[in-house]
Amino acid sequence: MSNVTKPLAGIKVLDISRVLAGPWCGQMLADMGADVVKVERPGSGDDTRHWGPPWLENTAESAYYLCANRGKRSVTIDMARPEGQTLIKQLVAQSDVLLENFKVGGLKKYGLDYASLQALNPALIYCSITGFGQESPYAHRAGYDFMIQAMGGIMSLTGKPDSEPGGGPVKSGVAFTDIFTGLYAANAVLAALYQRRDSGVGCHIDMALMDVQVGVLANQALNYLTSGNVPQRLGNAHPNIVPYQAFATADGHIIVAVGNDAQFTRFCEVLSLSDLPLDERFATNGARVNHRETLVPLLEAALAHRTMDTWLTAFEAAGVPSGPINTLDRVFDDPHVKARGLKQTLPHTQSGQVDLVANPIRVNGHSMSASTAPPGLGEHTEHVLDDIGISPAQQQALREAGII
């Protein structure tokens, strides 16, 4: 979408966050056309730049850093020093949005808290991302994705039951809570921009990792709130739908996702078990959920005798939702992933090029992914400071003093 005007063209975002939740939000806004300036510490930058291996070839940039910083410009400023604070305030004066994920109250000593910056720029949308929000008994605590996955309940739902071999709570294989928080934050910023269009006044967005984790418990939260029964771990099975889980075949596992009774009938026909849908214990989804311990072994026995590809071909022909459990090499070799351009290759100043995962949003047939690679540390410092009137001589003095 590089030759098409994007929705957030003209919006300026100052991203002083680091690690994942805040940068993910900033990357989303950059993908949609915002000019996102990433403020980093001189010499070291975002913590995730050092979270490797693996590293991008011929660089000191980690794969972790590359996942969340596409489309941004990087400027290095020491905000712990008065001169650095002055520079950030000058950038704030020209910004529409500020993203930060410091501990509650942590920016006040620098004069970079919401109250101070709102007085400087009343139209500023200031988005704070913390572990537990601005007002909470836990507000003083740091928040980390793994810890929040545990406290927020998702780990009590993920993994095999304790009664099975290998049973116990398991975290998500990616930083589930951080990423959801970044997405919620981006949505909140977009809503605030829309509101500001009429009011002319900005706002303070208060995002908490814990709130988001509880918010995305979805049907499991309602299973508890509706019934009073605490959901338990079911491995790859579903609490509300049967059969909707992984099954072993003769040469590997597949996923079967039977979402309604008609699909169950077709599924059973493929398995040569056409009598099962006629049994009142299995005729409806509710009945199948109540009798899963009887039904699932019958299905497991039938599926064990043929190969993955044989079953998947048959299920596809019968309209039964199913799929393989792909490793990442198979994911990026998948015809769908290739056709949709989900691997994005961009020019990189040090490595020549870098492979990234594209933003999945498409508008009028155009990908929303930004067309520039994650920036090198301080790569755009000169240009960004030029924009706020800092002369080359002033920049040189700031650089010699270690402020930029």
N, C-alpha and C positions, 0 to 999 in steps of 0.2 A: 504493500500500500504506500510505497515511498513516493509515488507520483500523484497520490490522491490526498486531498486535505483531510486530515484526521480530526476526530471530534474535539480533542483537547488542544488543538493548535492554538498557540498564543498564551496558554496557561503556563505559569512559571512555578515550579515546585522546588523548595529547598529541603533536601533530604539529609538531616543530620543524624539519622538512625544508623544502626549497624547490625550485623549478623543476618537475620532472615525475615522476621515478620515485617519490620519497617521497610527494608530494602525490597521485599516482594511487592509491597504496596507501591513503592516508588517505581518499580519496573513496570507494573501494570499501567500506571499513569503515563510513563514514558512510551509504552507501546501504543497508547491511544493518542499520542501526539504532543504531550506536555514536554516542556523543556525542564528536565530534572537535573539539578545541580547537586551532586553528592559531596558533602563536606566531610573530609577525613583528617585524621591526625597526621602531621608531617612525619615522614620517616617510616611509619608503620601502617597507617591506614586502618580500614575495616578489619576487625579480628579475623574474619573468614578468609582474607587473602592468604593467611598462614595455615589454614586448616587443610593440610595435605600431607602426603600425596593422595591422589595424583595431581600433577601440575601441568599446565598448558606448556607445550614444547617451546623451549627457548625463552621462557618467562619464569617469574617467581609467583605467578598467579595460580591459585588453587582452583580445581574444578568446582568446589563449593562456592567460592566467590563468584565464579562465572555464571552460576545458575540464577542469580537474583539481581544482576546489575546491568543488564542490557539497556542500551539506549540512553544512558546517563552521561553527564560530564562530571569529571572529578576535579575538585579543588582541595588543596591541603591548607588548613587553617588551624592554628592552635587556639582553641576557644577558652583555654584556661588562662590566657593572658589578655589583658585589657585591649591591646591592639587587635587581637584576634576577635574579640567580642565586638569591637567597633566594626570590623569588616563584615561580620555576620549580620549585624543590625543594618548595615548598608544594603546587604543582599535581601534581607527581610523586607526592607522598604519597597523593593521592586518585585516581591514575590506574592503569589496568590495563596500558596499552600506551604506549610512547614510540617515535616514529619520528624518525630523524635521518639526514642524509646529509652530514655534515661529513667533512673529510679524516680519515684514521686518526690518532687521538690528539688531534684538534683541540679536543675538548670537555673534555679532562682539565684544562686550565689554568683552566677555569671550574667545576671540580668537578661537571661534568655527564656524565662518562663512566660507562660501565656499572658499574664497580666501586663508584664513589661512590654512585650512585643505587640500586644493588641493596642496599647496606647500609642505605639509608634505607627502601626498600620491597622486601623480599625477594620479593614476589609479582609484581614488575614484569616485563613482557615488553618487552625493549629491542631494537628492530630497527634495525640499522645498515646503510645502503646506501652503498656506495662504488664507485669504479671497479674496484678489483682486490682487495677484501676486506681483512680485518684482518691476514692473514699471506700475503705474496706478495713476490717480488723487486720488484714494482711498487707495493707498498702505499702508498708515499709520493706516487705520481702522482695528479693529478686525473683524473677519468673523465668524458668527454663522449660522448653517444650516437653522434655521427658518427664520432668516433675509434674507438669500440669496434666499430661496424659494420665498420670497415676491419680492425682488428686481429683481430676474432673470426671473420672469414671470410665473412660474408654478402655483402659487396660483391664478393668474387671469384666469386660465384654469380649476381649480379643485374646485368642489362644484356646487351647484345648481344655476341656474340663479337668479338674484335679484328679478325677478317677481314671483318666486315660494316661498311657505312657507319654511322657513329654508334656503333661498338663501343667497349667500355670499361666499367670498373666503375661502378656506380650505387648510391647509397644508397636506402633506402626513403623514400617520400614523407612518412612520419610518423616520429616518434622511436621506432622499432620496439623498440630495446633498452630504453629507459627504460620504455616501457609494459609490456613483458613482465616487467621487473624489478619494477615495481609490483604486477603480478598475482601473481608468485611470492611476493613479500613478504607480500601479503595472505593467500595460502594458508598461508605459514609462521606468520603470526600466529594464524590460526584453529586450526592444529594445536597451537600452544603454549597457547592458551586451553583447548583440550580437555584437553591433558596436565595443565595446572595445576589443572583441576577436581578431579583426584585427588591430586596431589602438594602443592598449595598453594604451589608454588615457581615463580617465573618463570624466564626464561632470556635469553640473548643470541643473537639471530639475526644472522648474518653474511651479508649479500647483496652480491654483486659483479656489476656490469654485465657484466664479461668472462665470468664463469661462466655467466650467463644466456644471453648471446649464443651461447656454445659449446653450451649445453644445448638451444637451440632450432634448431640446425642439422639436427636430426631425420634424415630419410631421407638427406640429403646427407652428413651425418657418417658414417652407416653405410655409404653407398656407398663412401666412402673407406676406412673401417676394415675393411670386408669384402673389398674388392678390391685395396686399395693404390693404386688409380688416383685421381688428383686430379680431382674434378669441375670442369668448365669452364662458363663462361657460355653459356646457350642462349637468351637473350632470353625470349620468352614460351612457349617449349617446355618440356616436362617431361623430366627425366632418365630416368624409369622407366616412363613411360606414353606411348603414341602411338596416335592423335592426341589431344593434350591441350594445346591452344595457341590463339593468336589466328590468325584467318584474315581476309583481305580479301574483302569482297563488292563488289557493284557500287556501293554507296554508303556504305561504312564497314566497320569491323571488328567481328567477333563472336568470342566464345569458344566453343570446342567442347571438351567434357570427356568423352571416351569412356573409361569406366573398365573395360570388360570386352569380351570377344569378341562377345557377343550385341548389345551396343550398337553395336559396329563394323559388324556385319552390317546393322543397321537404318539406321545412318548412310549406309552405301554404297547401300542401296536408295533412300533419299531423293535421293542424288546421281546415281542411275541408273548406278552403278558396281558392280552386284551381282556382277561377276566377281572383284573384288578379294579378298573374304574366302575365295575358293576357291584363291587363289594361295598356295602354301606360304610365300612370303616375308612374307605379311601375315595369315596365318590366325590367329596367336596374338599376344598383346601382346609377348612376348619377341621374336618374329620381326619384328614391326613396329618395335620399338626398334632392332634390328640393321639394319633396312633403311629407316630413316626418310628418308634422303636420296633414295631412289627413290620412296617412297610420298607424302611431303608435297607435292612438286610436282604430282602427279596430283590430289590433293585441292584444292590451291590453284587449279588451272585450272578445276575444276568449280565451285567456290564463287564465282569471280569474275563469273559471268554473271547472278546474281540479286541482289536487294536484301536488306539485313539482315532486314527484317520478313518477307519471303517465306520465307527460310531458317529463321528462328526459329519461325515458325508451323508450318512443316513438321516441324522437329525436335521441337517440343513434342508434336505429334500422334503422332510415331513413338516417343516416349520416349527421345529422344537428349538428354542434358544439354547445354544451350547457353545463352548469354545475351549481352546487349549490353555494351559497355564504357561505362558511364554516367559522365558528368560529375556533380559533386555536386548541381547543380540538379535533374538527372534522378533522382538517388538519393533526394532528399528529396521528390520528387513521385511516387515509385514506390508503387503500391497496397500492396505488402507493408509498406514502411517506414511508411506512414500507418496501416495497420491495426494494426501492432504498437506504435504510439505511440513510435517511436524519436526523433522530435523532441519535446522536452519544453519547455513554456513555463511559467516560474515567475514569481511576483511579484518585483520588484526595487525596493529602497528609493529608488534614485536615478533609474533609467531607466523605472520603471513595470513593465516586464517584461523577461525575457531568455529567448531561445531556446537550449536546450542539447540535447546528445545524451544520451538516456536510457541508464541501465544496462541491458544486454541480458538480465540474469537475470530470470526470472519464476518465482514460487513460488505454486502453487495458483491460477494465473491472475492474480496480482498482480505488477505491476512492482516491482522492488526500488529504484528510483531514490529518492534523498532528495527531500523536498518543499520544501526551501529553497534559494535561490539561493546562489552563491558570495558570501561576505561581503565588505562593504567593509572597508578597512584599519582595524583596531581597533574594528570595529562593536560587538563584544561585550565589550570590555575591562572596562567597569563591572560587567556581570553576572557575568563569570568571576571577577573579583577579589572580588565580593560572596560568591561561593560558598566562598572560602577565608578569609573573615572579615576582609578588608581594608576598613576603614571608609571612608566618603566623605571624611573629612578626611585620612586616610592616602593615599587615592588622589589627592587634590588635590596633596598635597605631592610624591608620586611624579611626577605629571604636570608640575608646575612644575620639577622637577629633570631632566626629560627621560628618566626611566627607563621610563615607560609612555606 
